[in-house]
């Protein structure tokens, strides 16, 4: 019986430590459209975000892999032949 209690206690501690180490990327962003452009992979990949809040969430989830750049870069690389 004591062994079972010990095992349950150890599992509870392990879960508590695991949850404490998880990154909290929860954030509430407005739906205001203020497009921003960001790049990762040494400037080879571009991504457009609705606003800087969504960029911040993406950086939290990817360990700051996106760097904000001028919006014209996304327009140039994501839509190279606009009609």
CORURZI-V155359 format. One record per residue. N is the residue number from 0. RES is the residue in one small letter. PHI is phi as a letter, one per 30 degrees, with the letter a starting at -180 (none if undefined). Layout:
n: {N | N}
res: {RES | RES}
phi: {PHI | PHI}
//
This chain:
n: {0 | 1 | 2 | 3 | 4 | 5 | 6 | 7 | 8 | 9 | 10 | 11 | 12 | 13 | 14 | 15 | 16 | 17 | 18 | 19 | 20 | 21 | 22 | 23 | 24 | 25 | 26 | 27 | 28 | 29 | 30 | 31 | 32 | 33 | 34 | 35 | 36 | 37 | 38 | 39 | 40 | 41 | 42 | 43 | 44 | 45 | 46 | 47 | 48 | 49 | 50 | 51 | 52 | 53 | 54 | 55 | 56 | 57 | 58 | 59 | 60 | 61 | 62 | 63 | 64 | 65 | 66 | 67 | 68 | 69 | 70 | 71 | 72 | 73 | 74 | 75 | 76 | 77 | 78 | 79 | 80 | 81 | 82}
res: {x | x | x | x | x | x | x | x | x | x | x | x | x | x | x | x | x | x | x | x | x | x | x | x | x | x | x | x | x | x | x | x | x | x | x | x | x | x | x | x | x | x | x | x | x | x | x | x | x | x | x | x | x | x | x | x | x | x | x | x | x | x | x | x | x | x | x | x | x | x | x | x | x | x | x | x | x | x | x | x | x | x | x}
phi: {none | d | d | d | d | d | d | d | d | d | d | d | d | d | d | d | d | d | d | d | d | d | d | c | c | d | a | c | c | d | c | d | c | b | e | b | c | b | b | b | h | h | i | c | b | c | b | c | c | d | a | d | d | d | d | d | d | d | d | d | d | c | h | h | d | c | c | d | b | d | e | d | d | d | d | d | c | d | b | d | b | d | c}
//
